[in-house]
Amino acid sequence: MRDLNAETITQAVVSTLGDSVDPRLAEVIEALVRHAHAFVREVGLTEREWAEGIQFLTRTGALCTPTRQEFILLSDVLGVTMLVDAVNNQRGATATENSVLGPFFREDRPQHADGADISDELPGIPLIFEGRVVDHEGEPVAGTLVDVWHSDAEGHYDVDVPGQADPAMRGSFRTDEQGSFSFRSIRPASYPIPGDGTVGELMRATARSLMRPAHVHFLIDAPGFERVTTMLFPSDDLYLDADPVFGVKQSLVAAYDEYAAGTGPHSELTDGPYTLLRHTFVLEPTTGR
């Protein structure tokens, strides 16, 4: 442990992990030490830069509250959240792909009957959604619990809409015997991730956009199948190729079909123009992981 230098200190730290340490903990800590030390050597980190990094992380932690998690946002913009998701949710070519859960899911969401309007009469272009949940062989999965949530026409979720006391643009549904479910709402808009904290500082320093493409979130849970956390993005959104949290996948880019007033398959549901979104979600049998 004496006379350590830039090359020998890494193994010295790793060697302090005793035989009684949980094997998985030892594996993770050893890899963390090796990669952290390699990073310092690769960039030639200065003492001033290290101190500034510590201050950045300290300020990030100070921003965290029960309703705000700046560290998760930092993980998102560094691609770590999506990397963890990709490592843990490797599925077949036909299965619906996962994406990030995001910070706006709520356990206390309302349950709705099929076809319900979940907009709570907030302003925006009407959105009509028709969905199916099937297994990897195309058979319907009845009784699936499907959670839905999304932003309003200004890019705000219900918790951020001034004066909005009731849940809006969110809720849960059950698929019928054909695996189908539907709802009505308003079309979501693109929106910026929070830029008033340390993550915003990092994004500006690295000349990256804060804007997320518009999307509708879905959390799909059926017994015997892998749970799917995903979202659907409009194919015409300007920010598809610059999502700051790296959540866009080509299979999740969908046609948000626009219809003029009095036209299309659901003209009777609204007096004005509307958007129709249709999608089939494909589940894989659980692997027991």
Backbone as CSV, one residue per row, in Angstrom:
resi,resn,N_x,N_y,N_z,CA_x,CA_y,CA_z,C_x,C_y,C_z
1,MET,0.810,-1.212,0.000,0.000,0.000,0.000,0.849,1.270,0.000
2,ARG,2.177,1.131,-0.036,3.036,2.306,0.021,3.619,2.622,-1.359
3,ASP,3.996,3.870,-1.514,4.680,4.316,-2.728,3.880,4.009,-3.993
4,LEU,2.546,4.216,-3.905,1.683,3.967,-5.067,1.823,5.093,-6.075
5,ASN,1.643,4.763,-7.340,1.709,5.781,-8.384,0.498,5.659,-9.298
6,ALA,0.507,6.420,-10.391,-0.646,6.479,-11.284,-0.983,5.144,-11.920
7,GLU,-0.024,4.252,-11.975,-0.262,2.956,-12.612,-0.586,1.852,-11.596
8,THR,-0.073,1.967,-10.379,-0.239,0.872,-9.417,-1.412,1.066,-8.457
9,ILE,-1.945,2.282,-8.360,-2.982,2.537,-7.356,-4.280,1.789,-7.647
10,THR,-4.580,1.575,-8.927,-5.848,0.902,-9.262,-5.899,-0.496,-8.672
11,GLN,-4.868,-1.294,-8.886,-4.846,-2.653,-8.351,-4.815,-2.639,-6.830
12,ALA,-4.192,-1.629,-6.240,-4.151,-1.531,-4.782,-5.558,-1.350,-4.218
13,VAL,-6.348,-0.517,-4.853,-7.728,-0.305,-4.393,-8.540,-1.579,-4.574
14,VAL,-8.409,-2.209,-5.732,-9.164,-3.443,-6.004,-8.811,-4.529,-4.997
15,SER,-7.558,-4.589,-4.593,-7.111,-5.653,-3.679,-7.689,-5.511,-2.279
16,THR,-8.280,-4.345,-1.964,-8.861,-4.163,-0.625,-10.210,-4.866,-0.486
17,LEU,-10.776,-5.356,-1.575,-12.055,-6.061,-1.506,-11.814,-7.461,-0.946
18,GLY,-12.289,-7.697,0.268,-12.033,-8.967,0.933,-12.850,-10.114,0.374
19,ASP,-12.474,-11.334,0.746,-13.148,-12.529,0.257,-14.574,-12.646,0.766
20,SER,-14.901,-11.960,1.871,-16.246,-12.065,2.452,-17.256,-11.123,1.787
21,VAL,-16.793,-10.261,0.891,-17.694,-9.319,0.209,-18.616,-10.075,-0.736
22,ASP,-19.869,-9.654,-0.793,-20.819,-10.239,-1.734,-20.214,-10.233,-3.142
23,PRO,-20.229,-11.371,-3.844,-19.547,-11.465,-5.146,-20.035,-10.434,-6.162
24,ARG,-21.340,-10.191,-6.208,-21.854,-9.219,-7.178,-21.399,-7.800,-6.809
25,LEU,-21.420,-7.479,-5.518,-20.947,-6.162,-5.083,-19.472,-6.000,-5.436
26,ALA,-18.680,-7.036,-5.202,-17.253,-6.968,-5.521,-17.046,-6.756,-7.019
27,GLU,-17.838,-7.449,-7.844,-17.712,-7.305,-9.297,-17.998,-5.868,-9.739
28,VAL,-19.084,-5.301,-9.186,-19.480,-3.950,-9.579,-18.457,-2.918,-9.093
29,ILE,-18.041,-3.018,-7.825,-17.088,-2.045,-7.283,-15.748,-2.128,-8.003
30,GLU,-15.274,-3.346,-8.286,-13.995,-3.490,-8.989,-14.063,-2.839,-10.372
31,ALA,-15.153,-3.091,-11.102,-15.292,-2.493,-12.433,-15.392,-0.971,-12.335
32,LEU,-16.117,-0.487,-11.326,-16.244,0.962,-11.140,-14.878,1.593,-10.897
33,VAL,-14.097,0.997,-10.047,-12.760,1.534,-9.751,-11.886,1.516,-11.004
34,ARG,-11.870,0.382,-11.702,-11.027,0.286,-12.893,-11.395,1.320,-13.948
35,HIS,-12.696,1.467,-14.221,-13.125,2.407,-15.255,-12.946,3.863,-14.817
36,ALA,-13.202,4.153,-13.534,-13.022,5.524,-13.043,-11.550,5.927,-13.097
37,HIS,-10.681,5.026,-12.702,-9.249,5.324,-12.749,-8.770,5.469,-14.199
38,ALA,-9.297,4.617,-15.097,-8.909,4.722,-16.503,-9.358,6.050,-17.099
39,PHE,-10.535,6.519,-16.682,-11.032,7.818,-17.153,-10.088,8.942,-16.720
40,VAL,-9.684,8.937,-15.446,-8.786,9.982,-14.940,-7.473,9.984,-15.720
41,ARG,-6.939,8.803,-15.971,-5.676,8.721,-16.715,-5.854,9.157,-18.166
42,GLU,-6.982,8.744,-18.796,-7.188,9.047,-20.210,-7.250,10.543,-20.472
43,VAL,-7.990,11.273,-19.633,-8.168,12.706,-19.891,-7.144,13.559,-19.152
44,GLY,-6.312,12.932,-18.315,-5.357,13.706,-17.536,-6.056,14.691,-16.626
45,LEU,-7.034,14.234,-15.878,-7.893,15.111,-15.073,-7.070,15.953,-14.115
46,THR,-7.315,17.271,-14.123,-6.592,18.165,-13.233,-7.286,18.238,-11.877
47,GLU,-6.566,18.704,-10.874,-7.149,18.849,-9.538,-8.314,19.842,-9.565
48,ARG,-8.173,20.902,-10.341,-9.246,21.888,-10.431,-10.490,21.262,-11.080
49,GLU,-10.292,20.503,-12.132,-11.433,19.856,-12.799,-12.116,18.854,-11.878
50,TRP,-11.331,18.131,-11.092,-11.907,17.165,-10.155,-12.754,17.888,-9.105
51,ALA,-12.259,19.002,-8.587,-13.005,19.771,-7.593,-14.293,20.331,-8.193
52,GLU,-14.214,20.802,-9.443,-15.418,21.320,-10.095,-16.437,20.201,-10.333
53,GLY,-15.935,19.009,-10.658,-16.827,17.869,-10.828,-17.536,17.512,-9.538
54,ILE,-16.803,17.528,-8.428,-17.415,17.247,-7.127,-18.478,18.289,-6.803
55,GLN,-18.198,19.552,-7.078,-19.176,20.606,-6.826,-20.420,20.425,-7.701
56,PHE,-20.216,20.020,-8.958,-21.339,19.779,-9.864,-22.252,18.681,-9.302
57,LEU,-21.655,17.582,-8.852,-22.452,16.484,-8.307,-23.121,16.882,-6.992
58,THR,-22.435,17.693,-6.180,-23.022,18.166,-4.926,-24.253,19.022,-5.206
59,ARG,-24.141,19.933,-6.173,-25.285,20.780,-6.522,-26.413,19.965,-7.150
60,THR,-26.046,18.922,-7.894,-27.070,18.049,-8.469,-27.873,17.373,-7.362
61,GLY,-27.181,16.846,-6.351,-27.882,16.215,-5.236,-28.757,17.188,-4.470
62,ALA,-28.299,18.427,-4.329,-29.075,19.423,-3.589,-30.391,19.762,-4.277
63,LEU,-30.455,19.546,-5.590,-31.686,19.830,-6.334,-32.729,18.726,-6.198
64,CYS,-32.330,17.557,-5.724,-33.242,16.418,-5.672,-34.236,16.549,-4.518
65,THR,-35.490,16.302,-4.806,-36.582,16.335,-3.840,-37.491,15.142,-4.125
66,PRO,-38.532,14.917,-3.308,-39.469,13.826,-3.619,-40.158,13.976,-4.970
67,THR,-40.195,15.183,-5.532,-40.865,15.394,-6.818,-39.895,15.766,-7.946
68,ARG,-38.616,15.872,-7.627,-37.628,16.189,-8.667,-36.375,15.348,-8.444
69,GLN,-35.917,14.648,-9.495,-34.729,13.807,-9.384,-33.718,14.230,-10.451
70,GLU,-32.862,15.178,-10.066,-31.893,15.706,-11.012,-30.860,14.647,-11.405
71,PHE,-30.582,13.697,-10.518,-29.628,12.642,-10.853,-30.184,11.714,-11.934
72,ILE,-31.485,11.420,-11.869,-32.090,10.610,-12.927,-32.032,11.360,-14.248
73,LEU,-32.312,12.661,-14.213,-32.225,13.464,-15.431,-30.795,13.461,-15.974
74,LEU,-29.816,13.531,-15.086,-28.419,13.462,-15.513,-28.125,12.106,-16.161
75,SER,-28.622,11.041,-15.552,-28.477,9.709,-16.131,-29.122,9.648,-17.510
76,ASP,-30.279,10.296,-17.650,-30.986,10.296,-18.934,-30.150,10.940,-20.039
77,VAL,-29.636,12.148,-19.779,-28.957,12.889,-20.845,-27.573,12.329,-21.148
78,LEU,-27.015,11.530,-20.241,-25.746,10.858,-20.511,-25.950,9.503,-21.175
79,GLY,-27.209,9.140,-21.416,-27.507,7.888,-22.086,-27.443,6.669,-21.189
80,VAL,-27.200,6.858,-19.897,-27.071,5.721,-18.992,-28.426,5.047,-18.773
81,THR,-29.488,5.835,-18.643,-30.815,5.264,-18.429,-31.201,4.336,-19.571
82,MET,-31.013,4.790,-20.812,-31.358,3.957,-21.954,-30.407,2.776,-22.106
83,LEU,-29.149,2.933,-21.695,-28.213,1.813,-21.749,-28.633,0.720,-20.774
84,VAL,-28.992,1.091,-19.545,-29.468,0.106,-18.569,-30.717,-0.594,-19.092
85,ASP,-31.617,0.183,-19.706,-32.829,-0.402,-20.287,-32.473,-1.385,-21.397
86,ALA,-31.544,-1.003,-22.266,-31.168,-1.862,-23.393,-30.524,-3.157,-22.917
87,VAL,-29.696,-3.078,-21.866,-29.030,-4.272,-21.339,-30.050,-5.228,-20.722
88,ASN,-31.073,-4.666,-20.078,-32.017,-5.488,-19.333,-33.277,-5.866,-20.100
89,ASN,-33.467,-5.322,-21.288,-34.694,-5.591,-22.048,-34.370,-5.941,-23.492
90,GLN,-33.574,-6.976,-23.672,-33.242,-7.450,-25.010,-34.318,-8.432,-25.456
91,ARG,-35.034,-8.068,-26.520,-36.194,-8.836,-26.943,-36.083,-9.224,-28.405
92,GLY,-36.997,-10.111,-28.808,-37.031,-10.566,-30.184,-37.372,-9.457,-31.155
93,ALA,-37.143,-9.734,-32.423,-37.298,-8.710,-33.457,-38.726,-8.211,-33.587
94,THR,-39.713,-9.035,-33.243,-41.112,-8.631,-33.432,-41.722,-7.989,-32.198
95,ALA,-41.046,-8.080,-31.063,-41.603,-7.553,-29.816,-41.504,-6.039,-29.769
96,THR,-42.461,-5.411,-29.102,-42.427,-3.961,-28.920,-41.230,-3.576,-28.067
97,GLU,-40.488,-2.594,-28.523,-39.277,-2.179,-27.817,-39.606,-1.266,-26.642
98,ASN,-38.746,-1.328,-25.637,-38.858,-0.461,-24.478,-38.312,0.929,-24.782
99,SER,-38.687,1.871,-23.924,-38.062,3.182,-23.911,-38.104,3.677,-22.465
100,VAL,-37.689,4.909,-22.222,-37.583,5.406,-20.852,-38.966,5.614,-20.228
101,LEU,-39.064,5.362,-18.924,-40.311,5.590,-18.194,-40.590,7.074,-18.047
102,GLY,-39.568,7.857,-17.785,-39.758,9.287,-17.577,-40.253,9.573,-16.171
103,PRO,-40.294,10.855,-15.791,-40.636,11.215,-14.413,-42.119,11.473,-14.157
104,PHE,-42.986,11.301,-15.149,-44.375,11.745,-14.995,-45.385,10.625,-14.804
105,PHE,-44.930,9.364,-14.690,-45.863,8.286,-14.369,-46.335,8.450,-12.927
106,ARG,-47.624,8.159,-12.687,-48.191,8.256,-11.350,-48.943,6.973,-11.008
107,GLU,-48.716,6.451,-9.802,-49.441,5.269,-9.356,-50.924,5.573,-9.117
108,ASP,-51.229,6.797,-8.733,-52.612,7.161,-8.411,-53.363,7.665,-9.642
109,ARG,-53.230,6.953,-10.762,-53.914,7.361,-11.986,-55.327,6.775,-11.982
110,PRO,-56.270,7.436,-12.657,-57.643,6.916,-12.703,-57.770,5.735,-13.648
111,GLN,-58.772,4.875,-13.397,-59.108,3.787,-14.302,-60.277,4.226,-15.174
112,HIS,-60.203,3.900,-16.474,-61.207,4.371,-17.421,-61.819,3.207,-18.195
113,ALA,-63.041,3.415,-18.617,-63.680,2.464,-19.521,-63.130,2.664,-20.922
114,ASP,-63.255,1.637,-21.744,-62.757,1.715,-23.110,-63.392,2.882,-23.855
115,GLY,-62.562,3.615,-24.594,-63.061,4.731,-25.387,-63.239,6.028,-24.630
116,ALA,-62.867,6.057,-23.347,-63.074,7.254,-22.531,-62.222,8.421,-23.011
117,ASP,-62.704,9.628,-22.741,-61.955,10.850,-23.008,-61.165,11.188,-21.750
118,ILE,-59.846,11.173,-21.835,-59.005,11.405,-20.662,-58.408,12.812,-20.644
119,SER,-58.868,13.676,-21.540,-58.268,15.014,-21.657,-58.701,15.966,-20.559
120,ASP,-59.767,15.619,-19.826,-60.346,16.520,-18.831,-60.661,17.881,-19.448
121,GLU,-60.998,17.868,-20.746,-61.417,19.055,-21.507,-60.325,20.108,-21.637
122,LEU,-59.076,19.709,-21.530,-57.999,20.656,-21.795,-57.952,20.963,-23.291
123,PRO,-57.543,22.174,-23.678,-57.565,22.558,-25.092,-56.501,21.841,-25.913
124,GLY,-56.826,21.577,-27.159,-55.882,20.941,-28.061,-56.594,20.207,-29.173
125,ILE,-55.829,19.771,-30.165,-56.393,18.981,-31.264,-56.782,17.610,-30.733
126,PRO,-58.018,17.170,-30.930,-58.420,15.860,-30.420,-57.520,14.742,-30.958
127,LEU,-57.180,13.817,-30.070,-56.416,12.628,-30.427,-57.280,11.407,-30.137
128,ILE,-57.434,10.554,-31.122,-58.171,9.304,-30.948,-57.182,8.162,-31.116
129,PHE,-57.111,7.305,-30.100,-56.170,6.195,-30.144,-56.908,4.870,-30.199
130,GLU,-56.458,3.992,-31.089,-56.970,2.633,-31.181,-55.784,1.673,-31.091
131,GLY,-55.780,0.806,-30.087,-54.644,-0.071,-29.885,-55.045,-1.515,-29.684
132,ARG,-54.072,-2.398,-29.917,-54.234,-3.822,-29.634,-52.981,-4.314,-28.927
133,VAL,-53.172,-5.318,-28.081,-52.056,-5.991,-27.430,-52.133,-7.460,-27.818
134,VAL,-51.053,-7.968,-28.429,-51.015,-9.355,-28.879,-49.730,-10.010,-28.394
135,ASP,-49.700,-11.350,-28.466,-48.475,-12.052,-28.109,-47.578,-12.201,-29.338
136,HIS,-46.464,-12.899,-29.190,-45.485,-13.006,-30.272,-46.002,-13.834,-31.446
137,GLU,-47.132,-14.505,-31.251,-47.744,-15.264,-32.345,-48.951,-14.538,-32.929
138,GLY,-49.192,-13.320,-32.470,-50.291,-12.526,-33.002,-51.631,-12.768,-32.340
139,GLU,-51.646,-13.566,-31.265,-52.895,-13.825,-30.568,-53.191,-12.712,-29.563
140,PRO,-54.466,-12.301,-29.437,-54.793,-11.213,-28.516,-54.506,-11.570,-27.064
141,VAL,-54.088,-10.576,-26.288,-53.845,-10.764,-24.862,-54.925,-9.988,-24.113
142,ALA,-55.971,-10.699,-23.724,-57.110,-10.067,-23.053,-56.752,-9.717,-21.609
143,GLY,-57.393,-8.675,-21.082,-57.212,-8.295,-19.691,-55.910,-7.613,-19.370
144,THR,-55.157,-7.216,-20.387,-53.892,-6.513,-20.162,-54.147,-5.144,-19.542
145,LEU,-53.360,-4.801,-18.533,-53.432,-3.462,-17.952,-52.544,-2.531,-18.750
146,VAL,-53.135,-1.469,-19.283,-52.398,-0.510,-20.105,-52.502,0.864,-19.456
147,ASP,-51.357,1.400,-19.042,-51.313,2.768,-18.519,-50.903,3.719,-19.629
148,VAL,-51.542,4.887,-19.632,-51.298,5.903,-20.658,-51.067,7.238,-19.964
149,TRP,-50.089,8.010,-20.444,-49.924,9.387,-19.982,-49.150,10.171,-21.031
150,HIS,-49.435,11.462,-21.123,-48.770,12.304,-22.118,-48.947,13.774,-21.777
151,SER,-48.283,14.631,-22.528,-48.353,16.071,-22.296,-49.548,16.680,-23.015
152,ASP,-49.791,17.952,-22.726,-50.862,18.662,-23.418,-50.325,19.342,-24.681
153,ALA,-51.127,20.206,-25.263,-50.761,20.861,-26.520,-49.647,21.882,-26.355
154,GLU,-49.301,22.210,-25.104,-48.204,23.139,-24.836,-46.973,22.418,-24.297
155,GLY,-47.040,21.093,-24.213,-45.905,20.328,-23.714,-45.876,20.150,-22.212
156,HIS,-47.006,20.435,-21.535,-47.061,20.297,-20.081,-47.844,19.048,-19.686
157,TYR,-47.341,18.325,-18.694,-48.111,17.246,-18.094,-49.076,17.842,-17.072
158,ASP,-50.077,17.053,-16.681,-51.122,17.608,-15.822,-50.585,18.216,-14.534
159,VAL,-49.511,17.631,-13.983,-48.958,18.146,-12.728,-48.329,19.525,-12.893
160,ASP,-48.082,19.937,-14.145,-47.469,21.246,-14.405,-48.432,22.242,-15.046
161,VAL,-49.678,21.840,-15.282,-50.661,22.748,-15.872,-51.230,23.638,-14.771
162,PRO,-51.080,24.962,-14.870,-51.590,25.857,-13.827,-53.085,25.651,-13.597
163,GLY,-53.462,25.499,-12.336,-54.864,25.361,-11.980,-55.464,23.994,-12.235
164,GLN,-54.651,23.019,-12.702,-55.175,21.687,-13.003,-55.115,20.817,-11.753
165,ALA,-56.264,20.599,-11.120,-56.301,19.829,-9.881,-56.518,18.341,-10.125
166,ASP,-57.282,18.005,-11.171,-57.612,16.599,-11.432,-56.635,15.972,-12.419
167,PRO,-56.470,14.650,-12.355,-55.625,13.974,-13.349,-56.154,14.208,-14.761
168,ALA,-55.266,14.427,-15.677,-55.655,14.642,-17.078,-54.590,14.045,-17.976
169,MET,-55.034,13.564,-19.138,-54.129,12.979,-20.130,-53.360,11.793,-19.551
170,ARG,-54.008,11.099,-18.634,-53.423,9.902,-18.040,-54.548,9.001,-17.547
171,GLY,-54.239,7.714,-17.458,-55.220,6.768,-16.941,-54.848,5.350,-17.321
172,SER,-55.586,4.386,-16.801,-55.338,2.979,-17.098,-56.557,2.353,-17.756
173,PHE,-56.309,1.356,-18.610,-57.346,0.664,-19.366,-57.081,-0.837,-19.314
174,ARG,-58.110,-1.633,-19.591,-57.982,-3.080,-19.733,-58.366,-3.466,-21.154
175,THR,-57.556,-4.332,-21.742,-57.888,-4.794,-23.090,-59.068,-5.761,-23.041
176,ASP,-59.868,-5.806,-24.138,-61.008,-6.715,-24.214,-60.557,-8.083,-24.739
177,GLU,-61.521,-8.938,-25.072,-61.195,-10.289,-25.511,-60.374,-10.303,-26.804
178,GLN,-60.461,-9.244,-27.583,-59.681,-9.144,-28.815,-58.338,-8.455,-28.600
179,GLY,-58.032,-8.166,-27.324,-56.783,-7.472,-27.016,-56.824,-5.994,-27.337
180,SER,-58.009,-5.448,-27.553,-58.151,-4.060,-28.000,-58.456,-3.113,-26.849
181,PHE,-58.037,-1.877,-27.021,-58.410,-0.798,-26.113,-58.343,0.507,-26.887
182,SER,-59.049,1.518,-26.411,-59.056,2.807,-27.104,-59.316,3.922,-26.104
183,PHE,-58.936,5.122,-26.500,-59.232,6.291,-25.676,-59.200,7.535,-26.546
184,ARG,-59.728,8.609,-25.991,-59.670,9.918,-26.633,-58.924,10.881,-25.724
185,SER,-58.197,11.806,-26.325,-57.467,12.796,-25.545,-57.163,13.984,-26.451
186,ILE,-56.036,14.643,-26.234,-55.571,15.716,-27.109,-54.157,15.385,-27.563
187,ARG,-53.777,15.894,-28.704,-52.470,15.587,-29.264,-51.364,16.232,-28.434
188,PRO,-50.342,15.464,-28.027,-49.245,16.032,-27.235,-48.299,16.861,-28.095
189,ALA,-47.507,17.675,-27.426,-46.537,18.530,-28.108,-45.123,18.226,-27.626
190,SER,-44.144,18.623,-28.419,-42.751,18.560,-27.992,-42.563,19.473,-26.782
191,TYR,-41.551,19.167,-25.960,-41.324,20.009,-24.776,-39.865,19.895,-24.337
192,PRO,-39.368,20.905,-23.616,-37.982,20.838,-23.132,-37.892,20.092,-21.809
193,ILE,-36.813,19.343,-21.619,-36.536,18.800,-20.301,-36.152,19.969,-19.394
194,PRO,-36.233,19.808,-18.066,-35.892,20.925,-17.171,-34.479,21.444,-17.420
195,GLY,-34.378,22.749,-17.596,-33.082,23.347,-17.899,-32.603,24.320,-16.848
196,ASP,-33.288,24.337,-15.684,-32.951,25.311,-14.654,-31.981,24.780,-13.604
197,GLY,-31.446,23.570,-13.829,-30.535,22.982,-12.853,-29.192,22.632,-13.462
198,THR,-28.497,21.723,-12.805,-27.159,21.355,-13.259,-27.187,20.655,-14.618
199,VAL,-28.258,19.879,-14.880,-28.352,19.222,-16.183,-28.498,20.258,-17.287
200,GLY,-29.275,21.297,-17.040,-29.388,22.377,-18.007,-28.046,23.037,-18.277
201,GLU,-27.251,23.235,-17.225,-25.908,23.805,-17.394,-25.070,22.916,-18.315
202,LEU,-25.132,21.612,-18.070,-24.354,20.669,-18.875,-24.800,20.687,-20.328
203,MET,-26.108,20.736,-20.549,-26.630,20.738,-21.920,-26.195,21.989,-22.668
204,ARG,-26.243,23.123,-22.005,-25.824,24.371,-22.663,-24.319,24.371,-22.914
205,ALA,-23.560,23.846,-21.970,-22.100,23.819,-22.133,-21.683,22.916,-23.289
206,THR,-22.498,21.903,-23.587,-22.167,20.963,-24.660,-23.000,21.208,-25.917
207,ALA,-23.678,22.366,-25.963,-24.437,22.798,-27.151,-25.477,21.770,-27.579
208,ARG,-26.200,21.197,-26.613,-27.245,20.224,-26.915,-28.626,20.814,-26.662
209,SER,-29.591,20.374,-27.442,-30.965,20.849,-27.312,-31.648,20.208,-26.111
210,LEU,-32.523,20.972,-25.468,-33.322,20.452,-24.362,-34.617,19.807,-24.844
211,MET,-34.953,19.932,-26.122,-36.282,19.578,-26.610,-36.450,18.072,-26.834
212,ARG,-37.481,17.531,-26.204,-37.893,16.154,-26.452,-38.972,16.151,-27.537
213,PRO,-38.944,15.153,-28.438,-40.040,15.035,-29.400,-41.328,14.661,-28.679
214,ALA,-42.456,15.054,-29.257,-43.758,14.701,-28.682,-43.891,13.186,-28.596
215,HIS,-44.700,12.715,-27.637,-44.880,11.274,-27.486,-46.041,10.977,-26.549
216,VAL,-46.562,9.772,-26.669,-47.530,9.235,-25.722,-46.875,8.043,-25.037
217,HIS,-46.909,8.041,-23.701,-46.333,6.947,-22.921,-47.326,5.795,-22.767
218,PHE,-46.776,4.573,-22.747,-47.572,3.378,-22.474,-46.782,2.458,-21.555
219,LEU,-47.442,1.953,-20.534,-46.881,0.919,-19.681,-47.843,-0.253,-19.759
220,ILE,-47.369,-1.390,-20.281,-48.240,-2.509,-20.628,-47.850,-3.719,-19.799
221,ASP,-48.812,-4.229,-19.004,-48.519,-5.282,-18.044,-49.562,-6.387,-18.143
222,ALA,-49.110,-7.595,-18.459,-49.997,-8.752,-18.555,-49.325,-9.944,-17.903
223,PRO,-50.042,-10.725,-17.079,-49.447,-11.903,-16.439,-48.875,-12.866,-17.475
224,GLY,-47.654,-13.350,-17.205,-47.020,-14.300,-18.104,-46.222,-13.678,-19.221
225,PHE,-46.200,-12.333,-19.269,-45.479,-11.640,-20.332,-44.537,-10.603,-19.737
226,GLU,-43.469,-10.305,-20.478,-42.561,-9.239,-20.065,-43.288,-7.888,-20.105
227,ARG,-43.121,-7.131,-19.044,-43.743,-5.805,-19.014,-43.048,-4.890,-20.017
228,VAL,-43.827,-4.055,-20.676,-43.302,-3.127,-21.673,-43.530,-1.696,-21.197
229,THR,-42.471,-0.925,-21.143,-42.539,0.517,-20.887,-42.077,1.200,-22.157
230,THR,-42.963,1.930,-22.813,-42.598,2.438,-24.122,-43.322,3.744,-24.415
231,MET,-43.170,4.242,-25.624,-43.857,5.463,-26.055,-43.923,5.477,-27.572
232,LEU,-44.833,6.287,-28.104,-44.996,6.420,-29.552,-44.771,7.870,-29.948
233,PHE,-43.905,8.076,-30.937,-43.515,9.408,-31.385,-44.139,9.719,-32.746
234,PRO,-44.577,10.950,-32.992,-45.080,11.323,-34.321,-43.959,11.308,-35.358
235,SER,-44.240,10.743,-36.513,-43.213,10.616,-37.548,-42.762,11.957,-38.103
236,ASP,-43.561,13.022,-37.898,-43.214,14.339,-38.451,-42.605,15.274,-37.408
237,ASP,-42.250,14.762,-36.233,-41.716,15.637,-35.187,-40.312,16.114,-35.549
238,LEU,-40.023,17.371,-35.266,-38.747,17.981,-35.638,-37.585,17.499,-34.778
239,TYR,-37.881,16.888,-33.628,-36.815,16.578,-32.677,-36.524,15.076,-32.558
240,LEU,-36.990,14.291,-33.503,-36.800,12.842,-33.426,-35.324,12.448,-33.358
241,ASP,-34.476,13.172,-34.067,-33.065,12.806,-34.145,-32.192,13.573,-33.163
242,ALA,-32.833,14.251,-32.210,-32.055,15.010,-31.220,-32.631,14.858,-29.822
243,ASP,-33.312,13.744,-29.567,-33.921,13.525,-28.253,-32.833,13.532,-27.180
244,PRO,-32.895,14.446,-26.215,-31.818,14.553,-25.229,-31.703,13.348,-24.301
245,VAL,-32.749,12.491,-24.236,-32.673,11.323,-23.367,-32.532,10.030,-24.179
246,PHE,-32.371,10.146,-25.495,-32.067,9.024,-26.384,-33.155,7.944,-26.386
247,GLY,-34.428,8.363,-26.247,-35.523,7.411,-26.136,-36.156,6.987,-27.442
248,VAL,-35.806,7.641,-28.565,-36.474,7.352,-29.837,-35.880,6.101,-30.479
249,LYS,-36.759,5.188,-30.898,-36.387,4.026,-31.692,-37.303,4.000,-32.909
250,GLN,-36.761,3.568,-34.031,-37.523,3.643,-35.269,-38.850,2.893,-35.173
251,SER,-38.856,1.770,-34.473,-40.093,0.994,-34.354,-41.158,1.708,-33.542
252,LEU,-40.762,2.750,-32.805,-41.704,3.506,-31.983,-42.140,4.808,-32.642
253,VAL,-41.673,5.066,-33.843,-42.095,6.242,-34.615,-43.347,5.851,-35.390
254,ALA,-44.441,6.546,-35.144,-45.738,6.149,-35.687,-46.377,7.285,-36.474
255,ALA,-47.288,6.910,-37.349,-48.046,7.902,-38.120,-49.177,8.452,-37.262
256,TYR,-49.128,9.739,-37.008,-50.220,10.436,-36.341,-51.071,11.029,-37.467
257,ASP,-52.058,10.268,-37.920,-52.833,10.643,-39.105,-53.785,11.803,-38.801
258,GLU,-53.718,12.827,-39.624,-54.532,14.018,-39.425,-55.735,14.007,-40.370
259,TYR,-56.899,14.374,-39.828,-58.132,14.425,-40.610,-58.795,15.791,-40.437
260,ALA,-59.310,16.311,-41.531,-60.059,17.562,-41.480,-61.420,17.314,-40.843
261,ALA,-62.059,18.381,-40.419,-63.385,18.276,-39.811,-64.350,17.570,-40.753
262,GLY,-65.115,16.653,-40.204,-66.125,15.958,-40.990,-65.604,14.849,-41.874
263,THR,-64.327,14.494,-41.750,-63.759,13.433,-42.597,-63.170,12.328,-41.729
264,GLY,-62.803,11.227,-42.372,-62.130,10.145,-41.677,-63.067,9.237,-40.907
265,PRO,-62.512,8.212,-40.262,-63.330,7.182,-39.619,-64.002,7.594,-38.319
266,HIS,-63.602,8.745,-37.749,-64.193,9.146,-36.462,-64.721,10.574,-36.504
267,SER,-65.233,10.991,-37.629,-65.724,12.364,-37.777,-66.875,12.664,-36.833
268,GLU,-67.594,11.620,-36.390,-68.748,11.839,-35.523,-68.361,12.204,-34.091
269,LEU,-67.072,12.025,-33.744,-66.649,12.271,-32.368,-66.230,13.707,-32.113
270,THR,-66.043,14.500,-33.153,-65.603,15.878,-32.972,-66.089,16.750,-34.119
271,ASP,-66.260,18.023,-33.832,-66.706,18.972,-34.859,-65.545,19.554,-35.655
272,GLY,-64.329,19.332,-35.216,-63.175,19.934,-35.874,-62.191,18.894,-36.367
273,PRO,-61.010,19.325,-36.776,-59.964,18.382,-37.202,-59.500,17.540,-36.019
274,TYR,-58.944,16.380,-36.328,-58.480,15.493,-35.259,-57.338,14.626,-35.765
275,THR,-56.676,13.978,-34.824,-55.567,13.071,-35.133,-55.950,11.660,-34.713
276,LEU,-55.648,10.697,-35.574,-55.908,9.290,-35.280,-54.574,8.554,-35.182
277,LEU,-54.393,7.832,-34.088,-53.184,7.051,-33.862,-53.587,5.606,-33.608
278,ARG,-53.033,4.699,-34.397,-53.305,3.271,-34.236,-51.982,2.528,-34.040
279,HIS,-51.989,1.537,-33.136,-50.753,0.785,-32.918,-51.057,-0.566,-32.286
280,THR,-50.265,-1.567,-32.677,-50.347,-2.901,-32.081,-49.082,-3.146,-31.274
281,PHE,-49.254,-3.492,-30.009,-48.142,-3.784,-29.122,-47.973,-5.302,-29.032
282,VAL,-46.723,-5.753,-29.174,-46.440,-7.192,-29.186,-45.638,-7.547,-27.936
283,LEU,-46.168,-8.501,-27.157,-45.536,-8.912,-25.906,-44.793,-10.224,-26.083
284,GLU,-43.734,-10.377,-25.284,-42.998,-11.637,-25.239,-43.273,-12.362,-23.938
285,PRO,-43.311,-13.698,-23.950,-43.486,-14.453,-22.699,-42.380,-14.120,-21.710
286,THR,-42.714,-14.116,-20.436,-41.718,-13.796,-19.430,-40.630,-14.853,-19.402
287,THR,-39.432,-14.396,-19.114,-38.287,-15.309,-19.057,-37.967,-15.715,-17.636
288,GLY,-38.662,-15.109,-16.672,-38.413,-15.441,-15.267,-37.202,-14.765,-14.693
289,ARG,-36.671,-13.725,-15.395,-35.501,-13.009,-14.858,-35.872,-12.277,-13.589
